[in-house]
Amino acid sequence: MRHLAPAALLLFALPAVAQDRPAVFPTRDVAVTYRMTGGSAPQGAPQTMQMSWNAAAGLLRSEVPGMGWMVADQRSGRAFMVMEPMRVIMDVPLGQQGSQLPGLSPNATYRREGNATVAGLRCTIWSVQDGDSRGRACITADGVMLRAEGTNAGHSGGLEATQVTYAPQDPSRFQRPQGYQSMQGMPGMPGGRPPGR
């Protein structure tokens, strides 16, 4: 699941309103297909990622090919992962996921670097520095991240939008499915335990 973190966490880490900082949560419903770049996707993993936003509810859904999907709540700062093959739901506090992209603390600083066109849309390029982490993100005026790249602890990665579709998103796609078992944390990780134990 680590290759999901750069995109999802950058989207929730940057504040929506602050001194000359970008808004990164879309102001209207949108679905985006991204191409993974650098070390974002492990070898052999899918090189694309689909993400959808329910703007009114402040929810982001990320597809995880071969595993299921994840929904992150901008307002509560929490997320859940649905593992379809196992029919399991795992709650994931966003602050515990780790990330290869900077911008995860209130001390992060941002600077405009110009403009670009990605997937046919104009966006503003922002440089981000957060401690030893550095990166760049190209974000539209209505809060859609079209491109991001960064390095952290010697790891680098990023993503770039290849298709952007503005359209109402079905609210049911962002809800927890019924009839699935709950699991606390990833098996093999501290505090992780399989369902039913």
C-alpha positions in Angstrom: 0.0 0.0 0.0 3.0 2.3 0.3 2.8 3.4 -3.3 -0.6 5.0 -2.5 0.8 7.3 0.2 2.6 10.0 -1.9 -0.6 11.0 -3.7 -3.1 10.6 -1.0 -1.0 12.3 1.8 0.1 15.2 -0.3 -3.5 16.0 -1.1 -4.5 16.1 2.6 -1.3 17.7 3.9 -1.4 21.0 2.2 -3.7 23.5 3.8 -6.6 24.8 1.8 -6.3 28.4 2.9 -3.0 30.0 4.1 -0.5 32.6 3.0 0.2 31.9 -0.7 -0.4 28.2 -0.4 -2.4 26.0 -2.8 -5.8 24.6 -2.3 -5.4 20.9 -3.0 -8.8 19.4 -2.3 -11.0 19.8 -5.4 -13.9 22.2 -5.2 -16.1 19.9 -7.4 -16.4 16.2 -8.1 -13.7 14.8 -10.3 -12.0 11.5 -11.2 -8.3 11.4 -12.3 -6.1 8.7 -13.7 -2.5 9.0 -12.8 0.7 7.5 -14.2 3.2 6.6 -11.5 6.7 7.9 -11.9 10.1 7.3 -10.3 9.9 4.8 -7.4 6.2 5.4 -6.6 5.1 2.0 -7.7 7.1 -1.1 -6.7 8.5 -3.3 -9.4 5.8 -5.4 -11.0 3.0 -3.2 -9.5 0.5 -1.4 -11.7 1.9 1.8 -13.1 -1.4 3.7 -13.0 -3.7 4.8 -10.2 -7.3 6.0 -10.3 -8.6 8.5 -7.8 -12.0 10.1 -7.3 -13.2 13.0 -5.2 -16.5 13.6 -3.6 -16.0 17.3 -3.0 -19.1 18.0 -0.9 -18.2 15.3 1.6 -14.5 15.9 1.6 -13.7 12.3 0.6 -11.1 10.8 -1.7 -11.2 7.2 -3.1 -8.1 5.6 -4.5 -8.3 2.3 -6.4 -5.7 -0.4 -5.6 -5.6 -2.8 -8.5 -5.6 -6.4 -7.4 -6.4 -5.5 -3.8 -9.4 -3.2 -3.5 -9.7 0.5 -2.7 -9.1 3.1 0.0 -11.2 6.1 1.1 -9.6 9.0 2.9 -11.6 11.6 4.8 -10.2 15.1 4.6 -12.2 16.4 7.6 -11.5 13.6 10.1 -7.9 12.8 8.9 -8.7 9.1 8.8 -9.0 6.5 6.1 -10.1 2.9 5.5 -8.8 0.3 3.2 -11.1 -2.3 1.6 -9.3 -5.5 0.6 -11.8 -7.1 -1.7 -10.2 -10.6 -2.1 -10.2 -11.0 1.7 -13.5 -9.1 2.3 -11.7 -7.1 5.0 -11.8 -3.4 6.0 -8.8 -1.9 7.7 -8.9 1.5 9.4 -5.8 3.6 8.6 -5.0 6.9 10.4 -3.5 9.1 7.7 -0.7 10.3 9.9 0.7 6.8 10.2 1.0 5.9 6.5 4.4 7.4 5.7 5.1 9.2 2.5 7.7 10.0 -0.1 6.4 13.5 -0.8 6.9 16.5 1.5 4.3 18.8 2.9 3.2 16.7 5.9 3.7 19.2 8.8 2.5 22.7 9.6 6.1 23.8 9.2 6.2 23.0 5.5 7.0 25.9 3.2 5.7 26.5 -0.3 6.8 28.7 -3.2 5.3 29.3 -6.6 7.5 28.3 -9.5 5.4 29.1 -12.5 2.7 27.4 -14.6 2.3 24.3 -16.7 -0.2 22.3 -18.7 -0.8 18.7 -17.7 -3.5 16.5 -19.2 -4.8 19.5 -21.1 -5.4 21.6 -17.9 -3.4 24.6 -16.6 -1.9 24.3 -13.2 0.4 26.2 -10.9 3.8 24.6 -10.0 4.5 24.8 -6.2 7.8 23.8 -4.6 7.4 22.2 -1.1 10.0 21.8 1.6 9.2 20.0 4.8 12.3 19.3 6.9 14.6 17.1 4.8 11.8 16.3 2.3 11.4 18.3 -0.9 9.1 18.1 -3.8 7.0 19.9 -6.4 3.3 19.7 -7.2 1.3 21.2 -10.1 -2.2 22.1 -8.9 -5.2 23.6 -10.7 -7.0 26.7 -9.5 -9.9 24.5 -8.4 -7.7 22.2 -6.3 -6.9 19.2 -8.5 -3.3 17.9 -8.3 -2.1 17.1 -11.8 1.5 16.3 -11.1 3.6 15.7 -8.0 7.2 14.5 -7.3 9.3 14.4 -4.2 12.1 12.8 -2.2 12.2 11.7 1.4 14.8 9.6 3.3 16.5 8.7 0.0 13.3 7.5 -1.7 11.8 9.4 -4.6 8.6 9.0 -6.6 5.7 10.9 -8.1 2.7 10.8 -10.3 1.2 12.7 -13.3 -2.4 12.9 -14.5 -3.2 11.4 -17.8 -7.0 11.8 -17.8 -9.2 14.2 -15.8 -13.0 13.9 -15.8 -15.2 16.4 -14.0 -18.5 14.6 -13.2 -20.7 13.9 -10.2 -19.4 11.0 -8.2 -21.7 8.3 -6.7 -21.7 8.8 -2.9 -22.1 5.1 -2.4 -18.6 4.4 -3.8 -17.2 6.3 -0.8 -19.0 4.3 1.9 -17.9 1.3 3.9 -19.2 -1.9 2.4 -21.5 -4.1 4.5 -20.7 -7.6 5.4 -16.9 -7.2 5.6 -14.7 -8.0 8.6 -12.7 -5.3 10.4 -9.0 -5.5 10.9 -6.8 -3.2 13.0 -3.5 -2.4 11.3 -1.6 -4.5 8.8 -0.7 -8.1 9.7 3.0 -8.2 10.6 3.1 -4.6 11.7 3.0 -3.4 15.3 -0.5 -3.6 16.5 -1.7 -5.4 13.4 -3.8 -8.4 13.9 -6.0 -10.5 11.6 -9.8 -10.2 11.8 -11.5 -12.2 14.5 -8.5 -12.1 16.9 
